[in-house]
Amino acid sequence: MNTNLLQKHIKHYQQEKTKDPDQFEAEWAERKDHVKKYRSFDKAKILAMDEEDIYEYISPLWAMRIWGNKRYVTDNLIEDNGLECLKKELAQLLWSDQAIEQRWDRFRESIKGMGPAMISELLCKTHPDQYIVWNRRAQVGLDYLGVEGLPRYDYQLDGKQYKELCEIEKQIARALSEAGFQDD
């Protein structure tokens, strides 16, 4: 990763924060609200969800923004996987003590209709200190920073590579923290 380029953009981000602190605080508050909401879905709550709860849980995700009819997507998730299987696999993905590589690969093999953007967003919003959102924007950003070996297609991203990407992003988080951006 090109750390000089990263530092250049962290400085630019600091300048933007200074120019519009209200916008920065509003975005930070929104992030905290998302984390609070998704962390409230512990294993027991996930396992107790009904179809409407699944809709309320999945539909606000950024990965769902492309869908006009979010109900159609969540109904298909339930129909294709079964409600009990979907809940069990979500709970396993988000709350198991297994290594992330194993949880990621198991979920990808077990659940039809959820790709890396949606899966990683659920992980990140539930455990933001450990996991990242992996989507087109993340891929473009890391490519710009000179990170090599990035997956070009969704099917290429397995649990091992997701873990490696999380470690790279933790380096970026440390650089941001050293520059004064605290995650409280």
Salt bridges, closest charged atoms under 4 A:
GLU16 OE2 - HIS12 NE2 3.74
GLU16 OE2 - LYS19 NZ 3.40
GLU30 OE2 - HIS34 NE2 3.50
GLU52 OE1 - ARG71 NH1 2.95
GLU84 OE2 - LYS87 NZ 3.11
GLU89 OE2 - LYS88 NZ 3.74
GLU89 OE1 - ARG106 NE 2.84
GLU101 OE2 - LYS163 NZ 3.81
GLU121 OE2 - LYS125 NZ 2.70
ASP129 OD1 - ARG39 NH2 3.42
GLU164 OE2 - LYS160 NZ 3.72
GLU167 OE2 - LYS170 NZ 3.33
ASP183 OD1 - ARG31 NH1 3.07
ASP184 OD1 - LYS32 NZ 2.85
